[in-house]
Amino acid sequence: MSAAVEGVAALGASAPAALSALHEFLDGGSVTQLSSVLGLTHSGAVRLVDRLEAEGLVQRVGTEDGRAVSVVLTRSGRRMAKRILAARAASVEEALGALSANE
């Protein structure tokens, strides 16, 4: 599964997980929340968001009080996340396809 989704994103091992998380439940979350979900250090999550932002997949959006920054998917980021989720589902189906209904 890792190879399938990393091949779609081509941005390293954490990028597919970050894009999936942002698409499924964390869009508009903070870098701290993303680091917690992914099991990365804060600085690692910042570097990941930097890479995703440079690729045009996410953008940082300031909050009203100006003290926090949210990470949101761009249109391209949403398309990429959907492709990652489809590759993940196909990988699971392939792996489970050899099992019987009872298994």
Beta strands, then each sheet from edge to edge (+ up, - down):
strand 1: 29-30
strand 2: 58-62
strand 3: 69-73
sheet 1: 1+ 3- 2+
end
